[in-house]
Amino acid sequence: MPLKLYRRKGSNVWNFQGTVGPDGKRERLRGSCRTTDKAVAARQVAEIEQRYWKGHFDGPEAILTFGEAARMYRAVGKSTRFLDPVEDYLRHTLVKDITAGMIRQMAMDLFGKCSGTSRNRMAIVPAQAVINYAAASKLCQTIRVERFEVETKEKGFATLEWVQAFQKHASPQLGAFALFMFLTGARPTEALEAEIDIPGATALLRESKIGHERRAHLPAMLVAALANLPEIPGRPLFFYRVRDCTRPAWNAAIERAGIQRLTPHCCRHGFITGLLRRGVDVKTVSWLGDVSPATLLKTYAHAIKDRRLTDVLTDTLLTQPINEGAGNPRKTGTT
């Protein structure tokens, strides 16, 4: 039975139902045209049948749009961070017609004023992820897109001294938030969404980017800080629900403390850098911090720029403290 238009009792909206396809492989379709205009509804039905036959004869790649691929990607619970503007830009484009150059141009059109890192993260990564997910389902070909050049610069990192100075001038919740990230390696969003078991001295952290979970140990100093936090009705443990909301209070506490301006993520940097400098091997630190060894060394590890370090090869103790640059708690500029 070909697709037929009908209206439900008591409704003026047109719907369709019926079957399409060759004998023995007919597929039943039904749905709403979302219109009260019969002519518009009839056109929609004709287009549905045309698309079906085109897909039947030419394969699914002939009719798959980026918007349809994105809906499948969302339906299985994949990360949709940054996907909305990309989907709006490519929604009606057939996936088979999308090239690497088109995706790079889309990145420039949407985020031309941003850094190469941001264009990669907010445009290339989500577009490529959607297409390659569809490719894994045999609906199209995979795609590879050359990333924009990234400027690498050393990021600041917190030390325990910095965190403790920050705590003295921040609210108890914000101070505990900083200490939590420094002693567990949690990312800011992970910390705010963590399931914390104070008696068990553990916290369940969820990595929002890839949906990965890990359980972190809570040192005694952190357990004490969390246990002493006052309860605020209707608010989570660290008071804030979204990391962007912490920014004004975070920066104000830094100004009052007169310490180096660091972001919340720098506490995670301090966790990783601190472990490396205390002799913990790279593989163990990468496991504790939920990051690959390659990314750890490229992004988080900080060199101690003091040539006297070679004295340790002869067991000679350094008589003067090593200047660790960004780890110094005194204000030295912005990061």
N, C-alpha and C positions, 0 to 999 in steps of 0.2 A: 504494500500500500504506500503510494507516494506521500509526501508530507502534506497534511491538510491543516487549514486554519479553523480554529473554533474559539468560542468564548464560553467561559464558565458561567453557570447560572448566577445572576446578580452582579456580573462584572462586565465592563465594556472593553477590557483589555484583551487583545488577541493573543492566542497561544497556538502552538503547532505540535503535531505528532504524526508519526508514520515511520516508514522504513525506507532506507536508501541502500543502494549497492547491487551488485550482480546476484543472480540466483545462487543460492547456496551460501552466500556470504553477506546477506542483507543485514544491516545494522539498524536497530530501532533508535529513533531520536525523538525527543520531546523537550519543550521548553516554552518560555514566555517571550513574546516579541516586544513587550514593554511599551506598547503603543495602542491607542484606540483607533488609529487610522488604518483601515483595511489595506489600502494601497501600499502604505509603508511596510506593513506586516508581510504582504505578499512579496515585496521586493526582498525583504530579509530572508524569507524562506527560499526564494530562488538563489540567493547568494550562498546560503548554507548548503544547498544541494550541489551548486557549482563547485564550492570548495571541497566538498566530500569527493566528488568525482575526480577533481584535479589531484587530490592527495592519493586517491586510489590508483590512478594511472601513472602519476609522476613521482610518487613517494611522499612521505610526510615532510621532507625538507622543502618541497615545492610550496607548501602553504603555511609553514611554521613562522609566526612573527615573534619578535623579541618579547612583546607583551605576553603572548601565550607561553613562551618559554619561562618568563619570569613568574607567571602564575604557578606553573608546575614546580619551580624552584622554591617558591614560598610555601607551597602546600606540604612539602616534606620537612618543613621546619628549619630550612637553611637560614643562615644569618642574612638579614635584609638591611643591615646597617649601610647607609649611603646609597641604597638601591633606588629609592624613589625618583630622584632627579634623572638618573640614568635611564630608568624605565620610561619616564615621560618623554625623554629625548628620542629613544629608539623604538617606542611602543609599536608603531605600525610598520616598521621595517622588517622585511623577511630576513631571517637569520642567515640564510644562504648568501644574502647580498651584503652582509656586514663584513667589512675588512678591518685589518689591524689599523690601517690608516684612518678609517672612519672613526674608530674608537678613540684614537689619539686626538683627532679633530674635535670629537665630542668632549673630550677632557679639557681641551683648550677653550671651547665655547662655554662650558659650564664653570670651569675653575681656572681660567686663564691668569687670574691675578694671584693664584696660590702658588706655593712652592712645588717643585717636581715631586717631592714626597707626597704632598696632599693630592695632587692630580693622580698619582699612581693609586693611592689608597681609596680615594672617593669616586674615581671614574673607571680606571682600567681594571682594577681588581673585581668590582662587582659585575661589570659587563662580561669579563672573561669567565667568571664563575658561573653565571647563568648559561652562557653558550656551551661551556664544557660540561655542565650538568646535563643539558639536553643531548649533547654528543654521547655521553655515557649511556643514555637511553636509546641510542641508535636513531636519533631524530635529525641529526645534522653532523657536520664535521667539526672537529676541535679547532680552536683558534689560539694562536700565540701572539702576544702583543708586546712590542719592545717598550720597556719602561722609560719614563723621563729620567734624565740625569738627576741624581740626588747629591746635594751638598752635605758632606758629613762634617759635623763639628762636635767637639767634645762637650758632653752635657754635664751639668753640675750634679753632685751627689751629696746626700745628707750623711752626717756622722751622728753617733749617739749624742755627742756634745751639742750638735746643732739641734737635734730633736728635743733634748732636755731644755735648751734655752727657749725654744719655740713653745714648749708646754707651759713654761712659767708665764707667758703673755697671751696664751690662747684660752678659750673655754675648756673645761675638762673634757668635753666630747671631742672637740677639734684636736686637742693635744693627744688624746688617746687614739684618735684616727691616724695621726702622724706616726705615733709609736707603733701602732698595729702594722702599718705598711712597712716600716723600717725593720721590724723584727719577724715578719712573715714573708716579705717579698710580694705582698699583694698589690695588684694594680688598684688605683683609686676606686673604680667601679666595683671590682671584686670585694674590696674592703667594705663598701657601703651595703653590699648585698650578701655579705658572708653570714653563714649560719654558725654562730659562736657557741661553743660548749665550754663555759668557764670552769665548771668542776672537772671536766675531762681534759682541760688545757689544750683544746684543739679547735680548729675552725675549718668549715667546709667552704672552699673558694671555687667559684665558677668563672671560667674564662669566657666572657661574653662573645668574643670574636669567633671561637670555634666550638663552643659548647662543652669544653673540657672541664672536668672537676678534679680537684686535688684537696687533700686534707693537710693543713698546716699545723705545726706544733706551736704552742703559745708559751714563751719563756716566762719564768716566775714574775719578772718585772712587769710584763704585759698583763698577766692574769690579775695582778694586784691593781693595776690601773683600770682595767675593765670592771673588776668587782666593785670598785669604789665609785663608779659613775652614778650620778643621781638619775633616777627614773623621771622622764618627762612624759606625762600622759599624751598619747597620740603620736609620739615621735619614736623613731628607731633608736638603737643604742647610740650611734654616733650623731644623732639629731637630724642629719641631712639625708635626703633620699637620692639626690642627683649630684654628681661631682661638681657640675658647673655652679651649683648654689653655694659651694664652699669657698669660692674664689674671693669674694670681698672680705670675709672674716679671716681667711688664710693670709691674705696680703697685709691686712691691718695688724695681725699678730706679729708678722715679720718686721713691720715698721716699728712697732712698740719694742720689740726685742733688740732691734739694731743689728740683725744678723743678715747674712747673705740671702738674697732673694732666690728662693728655690720653689719649684712647683711640687704639688703632692707626689707626682710620679718620681721625683728625685729621691724620695724615701725608699722606693723600690730599688733605685740605682744604688743607694747606700747599702741596702741589704746585700746585693750581689757583690758590689765592690768590696765591702767589708769582709765577706767570707773569703773572697779570693786573696785579700791581703793578709788574712790569718792562716793562709796555707791550705785551705780546702781546695781540692782539685776541681778542675773545670767541669768534668762530667757530673760530679756530685752537686756542684752549685747550679748547673743547668737543670738538674732534676728538682732541686729544692725550689728554684725560681720559675719552673715551668717555661723554659726557653731553650732553644737549641744551642749547642756549644758554639756554633758559628755566629749566631746572632748575639750571643752573650759576649763574645770577644769583640765583635764589631761595634756593638751599641753600648754595652754596660761596663766593660772592663776599662779601668783608667790607669794609665802608667804613672808610676811615681818618678817624676822627672828630677832625679838627684843622682849624679854620676858617682857619688860616694858609696852607692849601694854595692858596688863591686867589692868593697871591704869585707862583706859578709863571707866571701869565698875563703878568706884567711882567718875567719872567726874574729875579726876586728869589730868591736862594738862602736857604733857611731856615737860621738859625744854630743852632737848637736841634733835637735829634732829635725826631721825631714819635712820640708814644706810640701804639703800635699795639695796645694792649689785650691780647687773647688771645695775640698772637704773642710777648709778652715771656717770656723763658725762666724768670724767677723765679716762684716759687710764688705764685699769687694766689687759689687756691681750687680747687674741683672743677668739672668740665665734664660 
